[in-house]
Amino acid sequence: MIFRPFRTFLAICALAQFQVCIAILSNRTVDDFNGDLITGFLPLYEPQNAWNTDGNCTSCSVKPDPTQALDHTWHDSSQRAGDSPSSVTLQFTGTAIYLFCIVPADDATNLVNLTFTLDGTFTGAYTHTPIGSKDISYLVPVLATGGFNNTPHTLVARTASPSLFIFDYAMYT
């Protein structure tokens, strides 16, 4: 008799009702405008009247190049000292999340000052202090955090006064 280990394994699995599950990690993108194409979730911007889309702000000093942004879109909000904070809320199910922004040219009015909470708990901050460069930086990872359970989560990115916030997209695993 020829021993067939794979057939034997399959027969034992069938008898024992053994189930095999293969999982593959994948990344999903949440665009600032189009949202998550898989789940349909759209980012929530608060307060709504504090946000501009795609450079529709005629008085804004920062004018990003649309060809450098994901899907050629972004949302931006400027907060002066004493203004209420602006925020972006993202909902996702995953084990890690990354937030990408457009960081403005470094002049005295373009401080980027952000804080992040995940499921209501402070999870990090990002500050970009002007240093004199004239370049706008794209695809800047302002938050990268992971290692949490693969369950539903809520991330809130909020400005701290003063701040310019140009949100491009997020990616979660």
Chimera marker file (.cmm) of the C-alpha trace (Angstrom):
<marker_set name="trace">
<marker id="1" x="0.000" y="0.000" z="0.000" r="1" g="1" b="0" radius="0.5"/>
<marker id="2" x="1.296" y="3.443" z="-0.917" r="1" g="1" b="0" radius="0.5"/>
<marker id="3" x="1.067" y="6.000" z="1.916" r="1" g="1" b="0" radius="0.5"/>
<marker id="4" x="-0.596" y="9.202" z="0.816" r="1" g="1" b="0" radius="0.5"/>
<marker id="5" x="-0.093" y="11.767" z="3.584" r="1" g="1" b="0" radius="0.5"/>
<marker id="6" x="-2.040" y="14.593" z="1.941" r="1" g="1" b="0" radius="0.5"/>
<marker id="7" x="-5.099" y="12.420" z="1.291" r="1" g="1" b="0" radius="0.5"/>
<marker id="8" x="-4.927" y="11.142" z="4.838" r="1" g="1" b="0" radius="0.5"/>
<marker id="9" x="-4.759" y="14.698" z="6.148" r="1" g="1" b="0" radius="0.5"/>
<marker id="10" x="-7.796" y="15.694" z="4.067" r="1" g="1" b="0" radius="0.5"/>
<marker id="11" x="-9.775" y="12.671" z="5.285" r="1" g="1" b="0" radius="0.5"/>
<marker id="12" x="-8.967" y="13.456" z="8.927" r="1" g="1" b="0" radius="0.5"/>
<marker id="13" x="-9.949" y="17.113" z="8.407" r="1" g="1" b="0" radius="0.5"/>
<marker id="14" x="-13.244" y="16.097" z="6.814" r="1" g="1" b="0" radius="0.5"/>
<marker id="15" x="-14.049" y="13.691" z="9.638" r="1" g="1" b="0" radius="0.5"/>
<marker id="16" x="-13.092" y="16.148" z="12.344" r="1" g="1" b="0" radius="0.5"/>
<marker id="17" x="-14.825" y="19.040" z="10.576" r="1" g="1" b="0" radius="0.5"/>
<marker id="18" x="-11.530" y="20.853" z="10.754" r="1" g="1" b="0" radius="0.5"/>
<marker id="19" x="-11.644" y="24.255" z="9.102" r="1" g="1" b="0" radius="0.5"/>
<marker id="20" x="-8.663" y="26.004" z="7.626" r="1" g="1" b="0" radius="0.5"/>
<marker id="21" x="-8.662" y="29.756" z="7.243" r="1" g="1" b="0" radius="0.5"/>
<marker id="22" x="-6.041" y="31.627" z="5.302" r="1" g="1" b="0" radius="0.5"/>
<marker id="23" x="-5.807" y="35.369" z="5.946" r="1" g="1" b="0" radius="0.5"/>
<marker id="24" x="-3.898" y="37.876" z="3.905" r="1" g="1" b="0" radius="0.5"/>
<marker id="25" x="-3.238" y="41.384" z="5.162" r="1" g="1" b="0" radius="0.5"/>
<marker id="26" x="-4.136" y="44.129" z="2.739" r="1" g="1" b="0" radius="0.5"/>
<marker id="27" x="-4.078" y="47.900" z="2.736" r="1" g="1" b="0" radius="0.5"/>
<marker id="28" x="-7.101" y="50.030" z="1.884" r="1" g="1" b="0" radius="0.5"/>
<marker id="29" x="-7.094" y="53.697" z="1.010" r="1" g="1" b="0" radius="0.5"/>
<marker id="30" x="-9.498" y="56.365" z="2.265" r="1" g="1" b="0" radius="0.5"/>
<marker id="31" x="-9.310" y="59.349" z="-0.069" r="1" g="1" b="0" radius="0.5"/>
<marker id="32" x="-10.223" y="62.759" z="1.352" r="1" g="1" b="0" radius="0.5"/>
<marker id="33" x="-13.013" y="63.215" z="-1.222" r="1" g="1" b="0" radius="0.5"/>
<marker id="34" x="-13.907" y="59.752" z="-2.564" r="1" g="1" b="0" radius="0.5"/>
<marker id="35" x="-13.576" y="57.954" z="0.773" r="1" g="1" b="0" radius="0.5"/>
<marker id="36" x="-13.126" y="54.185" z="1.097" r="1" g="1" b="0" radius="0.5"/>
<marker id="37" x="-14.195" y="52.596" z="-2.188" r="1" g="1" b="0" radius="0.5"/>
<marker id="38" x="-14.601" y="49.178" z="-0.498" r="1" g="1" b="0" radius="0.5"/>
<marker id="39" x="-16.767" y="50.136" z="2.501" r="1" g="1" b="0" radius="0.5"/>
<marker id="40" x="-18.242" y="53.375" z="1.140" r="1" g="1" b="0" radius="0.5"/>
<marker id="41" x="-17.190" y="55.311" z="4.258" r="1" g="1" b="0" radius="0.5"/>
<marker id="42" x="-16.532" y="59.020" z="3.708" r="1" g="1" b="0" radius="0.5"/>
<marker id="43" x="-14.384" y="61.109" z="6.081" r="1" g="1" b="0" radius="0.5"/>
<marker id="44" x="-16.350" y="63.405" z="8.369" r="1" g="1" b="0" radius="0.5"/>
<marker id="45" x="-15.138" y="67.033" z="8.410" r="1" g="1" b="0" radius="0.5"/>
<marker id="46" x="-16.025" y="69.260" z="11.358" r="1" g="1" b="0" radius="0.5"/>
<marker id="47" x="-16.989" y="72.010" z="11.444" r="1" g="1" b="0" radius="0.5"/>
<marker id="48" x="-18.085" y="71.673" z="7.825" r="1" g="1" b="0" radius="0.5"/>
<marker id="49" x="-17.838" y="75.395" z="7.073" r="1" g="1" b="0" radius="0.5"/>
<marker id="50" x="-14.171" y="75.425" z="8.129" r="1" g="1" b="0" radius="0.5"/>
<marker id="51" x="-13.059" y="73.126" z="5.291" r="1" g="1" b="0" radius="0.5"/>
<marker id="52" x="-12.128" y="73.932" z="1.691" r="1" g="1" b="0" radius="0.5"/>
<marker id="53" x="-11.850" y="71.360" z="-1.073" r="1" g="1" b="0" radius="0.5"/>
<marker id="54" x="-9.334" y="71.130" z="-3.899" r="1" g="1" b="0" radius="0.5"/>
<marker id="55" x="-8.010" y="74.649" z="-3.632" r="1" g="1" b="0" radius="0.5"/>
<marker id="56" x="-11.404" y="76.349" z="-3.867" r="1" g="1" b="0" radius="0.5"/>
<marker id="57" x="-10.218" y="78.861" z="-1.273" r="1" g="1" b="0" radius="0.5"/>
<marker id="58" x="-9.579" y="82.148" z="-3.054" r="1" g="1" b="0" radius="0.5"/>
<marker id="59" x="-7.860" y="83.767" z="-0.056" r="1" g="1" b="0" radius="0.5"/>
<marker id="60" x="-5.585" y="80.819" z="0.846" r="1" g="1" b="0" radius="0.5"/>
<marker id="61" x="-1.852" y="81.423" z="0.607" r="1" g="1" b="0" radius="0.5"/>
<marker id="62" x="-1.028" y="77.726" z="0.052" r="1" g="1" b="0" radius="0.5"/>
<marker id="63" x="-1.838" y="76.429" z="-3.437" r="1" g="1" b="0" radius="0.5"/>
<marker id="64" x="-0.903" y="72.726" z="-3.750" r="1" g="1" b="0" radius="0.5"/>
<marker id="65" x="-0.394" y="71.133" z="-7.167" r="1" g="1" b="0" radius="0.5"/>
<marker id="66" x="-3.441" y="68.894" z="-7.787" r="1" g="1" b="0" radius="0.5"/>
<marker id="67" x="-1.369" y="66.418" z="-9.796" r="1" g="1" b="0" radius="0.5"/>
<marker id="68" x="0.666" y="65.669" z="-6.647" r="1" g="1" b="0" radius="0.5"/>
<marker id="69" x="-2.369" y="64.737" z="-4.478" r="1" g="1" b="0" radius="0.5"/>
<marker id="70" x="-4.060" y="61.335" z="-4.458" r="1" g="1" b="0" radius="0.5"/>
<marker id="71" x="-6.987" y="61.442" z="-6.925" r="1" g="1" b="0" radius="0.5"/>
<marker id="72" x="-6.063" y="65.146" z="-7.427" r="1" g="1" b="0" radius="0.5"/>
<marker id="73" x="-8.090" y="66.135" z="-4.333" r="1" g="1" b="0" radius="0.5"/>
<marker id="74" x="-7.518" y="67.362" z="-0.782" r="1" g="1" b="0" radius="0.5"/>
<marker id="75" x="-9.373" y="69.088" z="2.039" r="1" g="1" b="0" radius="0.5"/>
<marker id="76" x="-7.790" y="71.982" z="3.918" r="1" g="1" b="0" radius="0.5"/>
<marker id="77" x="-8.610" y="74.021" z="6.984" r="1" g="1" b="0" radius="0.5"/>
<marker id="78" x="-6.829" y="76.964" z="8.579" r="1" g="1" b="0" radius="0.5"/>
<marker id="79" x="-7.166" y="77.646" z="12.263" r="1" g="1" b="0" radius="0.5"/>
<marker id="80" x="-6.054" y="80.891" z="13.858" r="1" g="1" b="0" radius="0.5"/>
<marker id="81" x="-5.314" y="81.316" z="17.550" r="1" g="1" b="0" radius="0.5"/>
<marker id="82" x="-8.622" y="81.261" z="19.404" r="1" g="1" b="0" radius="0.5"/>
<marker id="83" x="-10.576" y="79.478" z="16.622" r="1" g="1" b="0" radius="0.5"/>
<marker id="84" x="-12.386" y="76.223" z="17.312" r="1" g="1" b="0" radius="0.5"/>
<marker id="85" x="-10.374" y="73.196" z="16.178" r="1" g="1" b="0" radius="0.5"/>
<marker id="86" x="-11.028" y="71.523" z="12.830" r="1" g="1" b="0" radius="0.5"/>
<marker id="87" x="-11.131" y="67.739" z="12.648" r="1" g="1" b="0" radius="0.5"/>
<marker id="88" x="-11.331" y="64.777" z="10.297" r="1" g="1" b="0" radius="0.5"/>
<marker id="89" x="-12.950" y="61.582" z="11.593" r="1" g="1" b="0" radius="0.5"/>
<marker id="90" x="-12.194" y="58.246" z="9.932" r="1" g="1" b="0" radius="0.5"/>
<marker id="91" x="-13.859" y="54.926" z="10.683" r="1" g="1" b="0" radius="0.5"/>
<marker id="92" x="-12.181" y="51.677" z="9.665" r="1" g="1" b="0" radius="0.5"/>
<marker id="93" x="-11.720" y="48.045" z="10.666" r="1" g="1" b="0" radius="0.5"/>
<marker id="94" x="-8.070" y="47.104" z="10.807" r="1" g="1" b="0" radius="0.5"/>
<marker id="95" x="-4.830" y="46.697" z="12.705" r="1" g="1" b="0" radius="0.5"/>
<marker id="96" x="-2.943" y="49.823" z="11.595" r="1" g="1" b="0" radius="0.5"/>
<marker id="97" x="-3.611" y="53.264" z="10.134" r="1" g="1" b="0" radius="0.5"/>
<marker id="98" x="-1.508" y="55.847" z="8.335" r="1" g="1" b="0" radius="0.5"/>
<marker id="99" x="-2.528" y="59.450" z="7.656" r="1" g="1" b="0" radius="0.5"/>
<marker id="100" x="-0.994" y="61.440" z="4.787" r="1" g="1" b="0" radius="0.5"/>
<marker id="101" x="-1.067" y="65.206" z="4.386" r="1" g="1" b="0" radius="0.5"/>
<marker id="102" x="0.276" y="67.954" z="2.207" r="1" g="1" b="0" radius="0.5"/>
<marker id="103" x="2.688" y="70.052" z="4.236" r="1" g="1" b="0" radius="0.5"/>
<marker id="104" x="2.931" y="73.675" z="3.128" r="1" g="1" b="0" radius="0.5"/>
<marker id="105" x="5.933" y="75.777" z="2.282" r="1" g="1" b="0" radius="0.5"/>
<marker id="106" x="7.720" y="77.002" z="5.357" r="1" g="1" b="0" radius="0.5"/>
<marker id="107" x="6.758" y="80.567" z="6.027" r="1" g="1" b="0" radius="0.5"/>
<marker id="108" x="5.672" y="82.103" z="9.297" r="1" g="1" b="0" radius="0.5"/>
<marker id="109" x="1.937" y="81.506" z="8.732" r="1" g="1" b="0" radius="0.5"/>
<marker id="110" x="2.022" y="77.803" z="7.881" r="1" g="1" b="0" radius="0.5"/>
<marker id="111" x="2.448" y="75.937" z="11.149" r="1" g="1" b="0" radius="0.5"/>
<marker id="112" x="0.990" y="72.407" z="11.073" r="1" g="1" b="0" radius="0.5"/>
<marker id="113" x="-0.076" y="71.340" z="14.554" r="1" g="1" b="0" radius="0.5"/>
<marker id="114" x="-2.185" y="68.151" z="14.765" r="1" g="1" b="0" radius="0.5"/>
<marker id="115" x="-3.251" y="65.707" z="17.475" r="1" g="1" b="0" radius="0.5"/>
<marker id="116" x="-4.695" y="62.231" z="16.991" r="1" g="1" b="0" radius="0.5"/>
<marker id="117" x="-7.064" y="60.099" z="19.046" r="1" g="1" b="0" radius="0.5"/>
<marker id="118" x="-7.853" y="56.480" z="18.303" r="1" g="1" b="0" radius="0.5"/>
<marker id="119" x="-11.044" y="55.181" z="19.887" r="1" g="1" b="0" radius="0.5"/>
<marker id="120" x="-11.053" y="58.196" z="22.219" r="1" g="1" b="0" radius="0.5"/>
<marker id="121" x="-7.464" y="57.707" z="23.439" r="1" g="1" b="0" radius="0.5"/>
<marker id="122" x="-4.625" y="60.092" z="22.561" r="1" g="1" b="0" radius="0.5"/>
<marker id="123" x="-2.394" y="58.277" z="20.082" r="1" g="1" b="0" radius="0.5"/>
<marker id="124" x="0.020" y="60.903" z="18.803" r="1" g="1" b="0" radius="0.5"/>
<marker id="125" x="0.763" y="64.375" z="17.508" r="1" g="1" b="0" radius="0.5"/>
<marker id="126" x="2.442" y="65.967" z="14.522" r="1" g="1" b="0" radius="0.5"/>
<marker id="127" x="4.002" y="69.406" z="14.385" r="1" g="1" b="0" radius="0.5"/>
<marker id="128" x="5.706" y="71.024" z="11.420" r="1" g="1" b="0" radius="0.5"/>
<marker id="129" x="7.418" y="74.257" z="12.345" r="1" g="1" b="0" radius="0.5"/>
<marker id="130" x="8.327" y="76.639" z="9.507" r="1" g="1" b="0" radius="0.5"/>
<marker id="131" x="12.063" y="76.745" z="8.731" r="1" g="1" b="0" radius="0.5"/>
<marker id="132" x="12.292" y="78.908" z="5.597" r="1" g="1" b="0" radius="0.5"/>
<marker id="133" x="11.923" y="76.489" z="2.654" r="1" g="1" b="0" radius="0.5"/>
<marker id="134" x="9.616" y="77.382" z="-0.265" r="1" g="1" b="0" radius="0.5"/>
<marker id="135" x="8.740" y="73.779" z="-1.210" r="1" g="1" b="0" radius="0.5"/>
<marker id="136" x="5.382" y="72.107" z="-0.590" r="1" g="1" b="0" radius="0.5"/>
<marker id="137" x="5.782" y="68.490" z="0.526" r="1" g="1" b="0" radius="0.5"/>
<marker id="138" x="3.326" y="65.835" z="-0.648" r="1" g="1" b="0" radius="0.5"/>
<marker id="139" x="2.477" y="62.359" z="0.692" r="1" g="1" b="0" radius="0.5"/>
<marker id="140" x="3.805" y="63.282" z="4.148" r="1" g="1" b="0" radius="0.5"/>
<marker id="141" x="3.002" y="60.571" z="6.731" r="1" g="1" b="0" radius="0.5"/>
<marker id="142" x="1.828" y="62.582" z="9.742" r="1" g="1" b="0" radius="0.5"/>
<marker id="143" x="0.606" y="59.487" z="11.631" r="1" g="1" b="0" radius="0.5"/>
<marker id="144" x="1.635" y="55.836" z="11.482" r="1" g="1" b="0" radius="0.5"/>
<marker id="145" x="0.292" y="53.605" z="14.218" r="1" g="1" b="0" radius="0.5"/>
<marker id="146" x="-0.608" y="49.955" z="14.476" r="1" g="1" b="0" radius="0.5"/>
<marker id="147" x="-0.637" y="46.783" z="16.497" r="1" g="1" b="0" radius="0.5"/>
<marker id="148" x="-4.261" y="46.975" z="17.569" r="1" g="1" b="0" radius="0.5"/>
<marker id="149" x="-7.032" y="44.383" z="17.197" r="1" g="1" b="0" radius="0.5"/>
<marker id="150" x="-8.685" y="43.877" z="13.825" r="1" g="1" b="0" radius="0.5"/>
<marker id="151" x="-11.944" y="45.455" z="14.990" r="1" g="1" b="0" radius="0.5"/>
<marker id="152" x="-13.828" y="48.670" z="14.139" r="1" g="1" b="0" radius="0.5"/>
<marker id="153" x="-11.931" y="51.847" z="15.115" r="1" g="1" b="0" radius="0.5"/>
<marker id="154" x="-12.438" y="55.602" z="14.969" r="1" g="1" b="0" radius="0.5"/>
<marker id="155" x="-9.513" y="57.934" z="14.319" r="1" g="1" b="0" radius="0.5"/>
<marker id="156" x="-9.909" y="61.680" z="14.878" r="1" g="1" b="0" radius="0.5"/>
<marker id="157" x="-7.236" y="64.053" z="13.559" r="1" g="1" b="0" radius="0.5"/>
<marker id="158" x="-7.696" y="67.510" z="15.075" r="1" g="1" b="0" radius="0.5"/>
<marker id="159" x="-5.936" y="70.835" z="14.726" r="1" g="1" b="0" radius="0.5"/>
<marker id="160" x="-4.350" y="72.531" z="17.708" r="1" g="1" b="0" radius="0.5"/>
<marker id="161" x="-4.291" y="76.314" z="17.578" r="1" g="1" b="0" radius="0.5"/>
<marker id="162" x="-2.911" y="77.721" z="15.314" r="1" g="1" b="0" radius="0.5"/>
<marker id="163" x="-2.616" y="75.260" z="12.429" r="1" g="1" b="0" radius="0.5"/>
<marker id="164" x="-3.019" y="74.624" z="8.734" r="1" g="1" b="0" radius="0.5"/>
<marker id="165" x="-4.323" y="71.126" z="7.985" r="1" g="1" b="0" radius="0.5"/>
<marker id="166" x="-4.238" y="69.795" z="4.404" r="1" g="1" b="0" radius="0.5"/>
<marker id="167" x="-5.609" y="66.232" z="4.471" r="1" g="1" b="0" radius="0.5"/>
<marker id="168" x="-4.910" y="64.096" z="1.383" r="1" g="1" b="0" radius="0.5"/>
<marker id="169" x="-5.697" y="60.481" z="2.338" r="1" g="1" b="0" radius="0.5"/>
<marker id="170" x="-5.397" y="57.684" z="4.877" r="1" g="1" b="0" radius="0.5"/>
<marker id="171" x="-4.447" y="54.044" z="4.504" r="1" g="1" b="0" radius="0.5"/>
<marker id="172" x="-5.351" y="51.246" z="6.887" r="1" g="1" b="0" radius="0.5"/>
<marker id="173" x="-4.316" y="47.602" z="7.178" r="1" g="1" b="0" radius="0.5"/>
<link id1="1" id2="2" r="1" g="1" b="0" radius="0.2"/>
<link id1="2" id2="3" r="1" g="1" b="0" radius="0.2"/>
<link id1="3" id2="4" r="1" g="1" b="0" radius="0.2"/>
<link id1="4" id2="5" r="1" g="1" b="0" radius="0.2"/>
<link id1="5" id2="6" r="1" g="1" b="0" radius="0.2"/>
<link id1="6" id2="7" r="1" g="1" b="0" radius="0.2"/>
<link id1="7" id2="8" r="1" g="1" b="0" radius="0.2"/>
<link id1="8" id2="9" r="1" g="1" b="0" radius="0.2"/>
<link id1="9" id2="10" r="1" g="1" b="0" radius="0.2"/>
<link id1="10" id2="11" r="1" g="1" b="0" radius="0.2"/>
<link id1="11" id2="12" r="1" g="1" b="0" radius="0.2"/>
<link id1="12" id2="13" r="1" g="1" b="0" radius="0.2"/>
<link id1="13" id2="14" r="1" g="1" b="0" radius="0.2"/>
<link id1="14" id2="15" r="1" g="1" b="0" radius="0.2"/>
<link id1="15" id2="16" r="1" g="1" b="0" radius="0.2"/>
<link id1="16" id2="17" r="1" g="1" b="0" radius="0.2"/>
<link id1="17" id2="18" r="1" g="1" b="0" radius="0.2"/>
<link id1="18" id2="19" r="1" g="1" b="0" radius="0.2"/>
<link id1="19" id2="20" r="1" g="1" b="0" radius="0.2"/>
<link id1="20" id2="21" r="1" g="1" b="0" radius="0.2"/>
<link id1="21" id2="22" r="1" g="1" b="0" radius="0.2"/>
<link id1="22" id2="23" r="1" g="1" b="0" radius="0.2"/>
<link id1="23" id2="24" r="1" g="1" b="0" radius="0.2"/>
<link id1="24" id2="25" r="1" g="1" b="0" radius="0.2"/>
<link id1="25" id2="26" r="1" g="1" b="0" radius="0.2"/>
<link id1="26" id2="27" r="1" g="1" b="0" radius="0.2"/>
<link id1="27" id2="28" r="1" g="1" b="0" radius="0.2"/>
<link id1="28" id2="29" r="1" g="1" b="0" radius="0.2"/>
<link id1="29" id2="30" r="1" g="1" b="0" radius="0.2"/>
<link id1="30" id2="31" r="1" g="1" b="0" radius="0.2"/>
<link id1="31" id2="32" r="1" g="1" b="0" radius="0.2"/>
<link id1="32" id2="33" r="1" g="1" b="0" radius="0.2"/>
<link id1="33" id2="34" r="1" g="1" b="0" radius="0.2"/>
<link id1="34" id2="35" r="1" g="1" b="0" radius="0.2"/>
<link id1="35" id2="36" r="1" g="1" b="0" radius="0.2"/>
<link id1="36" id2="37" r="1" g="1" b="0" radius="0.2"/>
<link id1="37" id2="38" r="1" g="1" b="0" radius="0.2"/>
<link id1="38" id2="39" r="1" g="1" b="0" radius="0.2"/>
<link id1="39" id2="40" r="1" g="1" b="0" radius="0.2"/>
<link id1="40" id2="41" r="1" g="1" b="0" radius="0.2"/>
<link id1="41" id2="42" r="1" g="1" b="0" radius="0.2"/>
<link id1="42" id2="43" r="1" g="1" b="0" radius="0.2"/>
<link id1="43" id2="44" r="1" g="1" b="0" radius="0.2"/>
<link id1="44" id2="45" r="1" g="1" b="0" radius="0.2"/>
<link id1="45" id2="46" r="1" g="1" b="0" radius="0.2"/>
<link id1="46" id2="47" r="1" g="1" b="0" radius="0.2"/>
<link id1="47" id2="48" r="1" g="1" b="0" radius="0.2"/>
<link id1="48" id2="49" r="1" g="1" b="0" radius="0.2"/>
<link id1="49" id2="50" r="1" g="1" b="0" radius="0.2"/>
<link id1="50" id2="51" r="1" g="1" b="0" radius="0.2"/>
<link id1="51" id2="52" r="1" g="1" b="0" radius="0.2"/>
<link id1="52" id2="53" r="1" g="1" b="0" radius="0.2"/>
<link id1="53" id2="54" r="1" g="1" b="0" radius="0.2"/>
<link id1="54" id2="55" r="1" g="1" b="0" radius="0.2"/>
<link id1="55" id2="56" r="1" g="1" b="0" radius="0.2"/>
<link id1="56" id2="57" r="1" g="1" b="0" radius="0.2"/>
<link id1="57" id2="58" r="1" g="1" b="0" radius="0.2"/>
<link id1="58" id2="59" r="1" g="1" b="0" radius="0.2"/>
<link id1="59" id2="60" r="1" g="1" b="0" radius="0.2"/>
<link id1="60" id2="61" r="1" g="1" b="0" radius="0.2"/>
<link id1="61" id2="62" r="1" g="1" b="0" radius="0.2"/>
<link id1="62" id2="63" r="1" g="1" b="0" radius="0.2"/>
<link id1="63" id2="64" r="1" g="1" b="0" radius="0.2"/>
<link id1="64" id2="65" r="1" g="1" b="0" radius="0.2"/>
<link id1="65" id2="66" r="1" g="1" b="0" radius="0.2"/>
<link id1="66" id2="67" r="1" g="1" b="0" radius="0.2"/>
<link id1="67" id2="68" r="1" g="1" b="0" radius="0.2"/>
<link id1="68" id2="69" r="1" g="1" b="0" radius="0.2"/>
<link id1="69" id2="70" r="1" g="1" b="0" radius="0.2"/>
<link id1="70" id2="71" r="1" g="1" b="0" radius="0.2"/>
<link id1="71" id2="72" r="1" g="1" b="0" radius="0.2"/>
<link id1="72" id2="73" r="1" g="1" b="0" radius="0.2"/>
<link id1="73" id2="74" r="1" g="1" b="0" radius="0.2"/>
<link id1="74" id2="75" r="1" g="1" b="0" radius="0.2"/>
<link id1="75" id2="76" r="1" g="1" b="0" radius="0.2"/>
<link id1="76" id2="77" r="1" g="1" b="0" radius="0.2"/>
<link id1="77" id2="78" r="1" g="1" b="0" radius="0.2"/>
<link id1="78" id2="79" r="1" g="1" b="0" radius="0.2"/>
<link id1="79" id2="80" r="1" g="1" b="0" radius="0.2"/>
<link id1="80" id2="81" r="1" g="1" b="0" radius="0.2"/>
<link id1="81" id2="82" r="1" g="1" b="0" radius="0.2"/>
<link id1="82" id2="83" r="1" g="1" b="0" radius="0.2"/>
<link id1="83" id2="84" r="1" g="1" b="0" radius="0.2"/>
<link id1="84" id2="85" r="1" g="1" b="0" radius="0.2"/>
<link id1="85" id2="86" r="1" g="1" b="0" radius="0.2"/>
<link id1="86" id2="87" r="1" g="1" b="0" radius="0.2"/>
<link id1="87" id2="88" r="1" g="1" b="0" radius="0.2"/>
<link id1="88" id2="89" r="1" g="1" b="0" radius="0.2"/>
<link id1="89" id2="90" r="1" g="1" b="0" radius="0.2"/>
<link id1="90" id2="91" r="1" g="1" b="0" radius="0.2"/>
<link id1="91" id2="92" r="1" g="1" b="0" radius="0.2"/>
<link id1="92" id2="93" r="1" g="1" b="0" radius="0.2"/>
<link id1="93" id2="94" r="1" g="1" b="0" radius="0.2"/>
<link id1="94" id2="95" r="1" g="1" b="0" radius="0.2"/>
<link id1="95" id2="96" r="1" g="1" b="0" radius="0.2"/>
<link id1="96" id2="97" r="1" g="1" b="0" radius="0.2"/>
<link id1="97" id2="98" r="1" g="1" b="0" radius="0.2"/>
<link id1="98" id2="99" r="1" g="1" b="0" radius="0.2"/>
<link id1="99" id2="100" r="1" g="1" b="0" radius="0.2"/>
<link id1="100" id2="101" r="1" g="1" b="0" radius="0.2"/>
<link id1="101" id2="102" r="1" g="1" b="0" radius="0.2"/>
<link id1="102" id2="103" r="1" g="1" b="0" radius="0.2"/>
<link id1="103" id2="104" r="1" g="1" b="0" radius="0.2"/>
<link id1="104" id2="105" r="1" g="1" b="0" radius="0.2"/>
<link id1="105" id2="106" r="1" g="1" b="0" radius="0.2"/>
<link id1="106" id2="107" r="1" g="1" b="0" radius="0.2"/>
<link id1="107" id2="108" r="1" g="1" b="0" radius="0.2"/>
<link id1="108" id2="109" r="1" g="1" b="0" radius="0.2"/>
<link id1="109" id2="110" r="1" g="1" b="0" radius="0.2"/>
<link id1="110" id2="111" r="1" g="1" b="0" radius="0.2"/>
<link id1="111" id2="112" r="1" g="1" b="0" radius="0.2"/>
<link id1="112" id2="113" r="1" g="1" b="0" radius="0.2"/>
<link id1="113" id2="114" r="1" g="1" b="0" radius="0.2"/>
<link id1="114" id2="115" r="1" g="1" b="0" radius="0.2"/>
<link id1="115" id2="116" r="1" g="1" b="0" radius="0.2"/>
<link id1="116" id2="117" r="1" g="1" b="0" radius="0.2"/>
<link id1="117" id2="118" r="1" g="1" b="0" radius="0.2"/>
<link id1="118" id2="119" r="1" g="1" b="0" radius="0.2"/>
<link id1="119" id2="120" r="1" g="1" b="0" radius="0.2"/>
<link id1="120" id2="121" r="1" g="1" b="0" radius="0.2"/>
<link id1="121" id2="122" r="1" g="1" b="0" radius="0.2"/>
<link id1="122" id2="123" r="1" g="1" b="0" radius="0.2"/>
<link id1="123" id2="124" r="1" g="1" b="0" radius="0.2"/>
<link id1="124" id2="125" r="1" g="1" b="0" radius="0.2"/>
<link id1="125" id2="126" r="1" g="1" b="0" radius="0.2"/>
<link id1="126" id2="127" r="1" g="1" b="0" radius="0.2"/>
<link id1="127" id2="128" r="1" g="1" b="0" radius="0.2"/>
<link id1="128" id2="129" r="1" g="1" b="0" radius="0.2"/>
<link id1="129" id2="130" r="1" g="1" b="0" radius="0.2"/>
<link id1="130" id2="131" r="1" g="1" b="0" radius="0.2"/>
<link id1="131" id2="132" r="1" g="1" b="0" radius="0.2"/>
<link id1="132" id2="133" r="1" g="1" b="0" radius="0.2"/>
<link id1="133" id2="134" r="1" g="1" b="0" radius="0.2"/>
<link id1="134" id2="135" r="1" g="1" b="0" radius="0.2"/>
<link id1="135" id2="136" r="1" g="1" b="0" radius="0.2"/>
<link id1="136" id2="137" r="1" g="1" b="0" radius="0.2"/>
<link id1="137" id2="138" r="1" g="1" b="0" radius="0.2"/>
<link id1="138" id2="139" r="1" g="1" b="0" radius="0.2"/>
<link id1="139" id2="140" r="1" g="1" b="0" radius="0.2"/>
<link id1="140" id2="141" r="1" g="1" b="0" radius="0.2"/>
<link id1="141" id2="142" r="1" g="1" b="0" radius="0.2"/>
<link id1="142" id2="143" r="1" g="1" b="0" radius="0.2"/>
<link id1="143" id2="144" r="1" g="1" b="0" radius="0.2"/>
<link id1="144" id2="145" r="1" g="1" b="0" radius="0.2"/>
<link id1="145" id2="146" r="1" g="1" b="0" radius="0.2"/>
<link id1="146" id2="147" r="1" g="1" b="0" radius="0.2"/>
<link id1="147" id2="148" r="1" g="1" b="0" radius="0.2"/>
<link id1="148" id2="149" r="1" g="1" b="0" radius="0.2"/>
<link id1="149" id2="150" r="1" g="1" b="0" radius="0.2"/>
<link id1="150" id2="151" r="1" g="1" b="0" radius="0.2"/>
<link id1="151" id2="152" r="1" g="1" b="0" radius="0.2"/>
<link id1="152" id2="153" r="1" g="1" b="0" radius="0.2"/>
<link id1="153" id2="154" r="1" g="1" b="0" radius="0.2"/>
<link id1="154" id2="155" r="1" g="1" b="0" radius="0.2"/>
<link id1="155" id2="156" r="1" g="1" b="0" radius="0.2"/>
<link id1="156" id2="157" r="1" g="1" b="0" radius="0.2"/>
<link id1="157" id2="158" r="1" g="1" b="0" radius="0.2"/>
<link id1="158" id2="159" r="1" g="1" b="0" radius="0.2"/>
<link id1="159" id2="160" r="1" g="1" b="0" radius="0.2"/>
<link id1="160" id2="161" r="1" g="1" b="0" radius="0.2"/>
<link id1="161" id2="162" r="1" g="1" b="0" radius="0.2"/>
<link id1="162" id2="163" r="1" g="1" b="0" radius="0.2"/>
<link id1="163" id2="164" r="1" g="1" b="0" radius="0.2"/>
<link id1="164" id2="165" r="1" g="1" b="0" radius="0.2"/>
<link id1="165" id2="166" r="1" g="1" b="0" radius="0.2"/>
<link id1="166" id2="167" r="1" g="1" b="0" radius="0.2"/>
<link id1="167" id2="168" r="1" g="1" b="0" radius="0.2"/>
<link id1="168" id2="169" r="1" g="1" b="0" radius="0.2"/>
<link id1="169" id2="170" r="1" g="1" b="0" radius="0.2"/>
<link id1="170" id2="171" r="1" g="1" b="0" radius="0.2"/>
<link id1="171" id2="172" r="1" g="1" b="0" radius="0.2"/>
<link id1="172" id2="173" r="1" g="1" b="0" radius="0.2"/>
</marker_set>
